[in-house]
Amino acid sequence: YDKSLYKKYQDIYEGKDKNPSQTIKKYFNSKYIFSGKTNKDFIIVAEKDKNLEKAYEDQWSLIYKVAN
């Protein structure tokens, strides 16, 4: 358990991190982000992040691709 890393995840999930693509790229080394559609706080921020591209969407979920 990494308390600092979990806090970063929590901030992204709750929509508090206004630049989630950079945090995800730097600390989680991930190229894709999966989100359920019920996570409205994250989705609002993700839609504004120019380094996230919606790669997939259905009635329950979204997948964003993190730009290089």
C-alpha positions as CSV (number, residue, x, y, z in Angstrom):
1,Y,0.0,0.0,0.0
2,D,1.4,3.4,-1.1
3,K,-0.5,6.1,0.7
4,S,0.8,8.9,-1.5
5,L,-0.1,7.0,-4.7
6,Y,-3.6,6.1,-3.4
7,K,-4.2,9.8,-2.7
8,K,-3.3,10.7,-6.3
9,Y,-5.8,8.0,-7.4
10,Q,-8.4,9.3,-5.1
11,D,-7.9,12.9,-6.4
12,I,-8.3,11.7,-10.0
13,Y,-11.4,9.6,-9.2
14,E,-13.1,12.5,-7.3
15,G,-12.3,15.0,-10.1
16,K,-10.0,17.0,-7.9
17,D,-6.9,16.6,-10.1
18,K,-7.6,19.0,-13.0
19,N,-4.9,17.5,-15.2
20,P,-5.4,13.7,-14.7
21,S,-3.6,12.7,-17.9
22,Q,-0.3,14.0,-16.7
23,T,-0.7,12.4,-13.2
24,I,-1.7,9.1,-14.7
25,K,1.1,9.1,-17.2
26,K,3.8,10.1,-14.6
27,Y,2.7,8.0,-11.6
28,F,0.7,5.1,-13.0
29,N,2.5,4.6,-16.3
30,S,-0.8,3.9,-18.0
31,K,-1.9,4.6,-21.6
32,Y,-5.6,4.0,-21.0
33,I,-8.1,4.9,-18.3
34,F,-11.3,3.0,-17.6
35,S,-14.2,4.7,-16.0
36,G,-17.7,3.8,-15.2
37,K,-20.3,6.3,-16.3
38,T,-21.4,6.8,-12.7
39,N,-18.1,8.5,-12.0
40,K,-19.4,12.0,-13.1
41,D,-16.7,14.0,-11.2
42,F,-13.9,12.3,-13.1
43,I,-15.7,12.4,-16.4
44,I,-16.3,16.2,-16.2
45,V,-12.6,16.8,-15.7
46,A,-11.5,14.1,-18.3
47,E,-13.6,15.7,-21.0
48,K,-11.7,19.0,-20.5
49,D,-8.3,17.4,-20.4
50,K,-6.8,17.9,-23.9
51,N,-4.4,14.9,-23.4
52,L,-7.2,12.4,-23.0
53,E,-9.0,11.1,-26.0
54,K,-12.2,9.0,-25.7
55,A,-11.3,5.6,-27.2
56,Y,-14.5,3.7,-26.4
57,E,-17.9,4.4,-24.9
58,D,-21.0,2.3,-24.2
59,Q,-24.0,2.8,-21.9
60,W,-22.0,1.8,-18.8
61,S,-18.4,2.8,-19.3
62,L,-15.8,5.0,-21.0
63,I,-12.1,4.3,-21.9
64,Y,-9.8,7.2,-22.5
65,K,-6.4,7.1,-24.2
66,V,-3.6,9.1,-22.7
67,A,-1.8,11.2,-25.3
68,N,2.0,10.8,-25.5
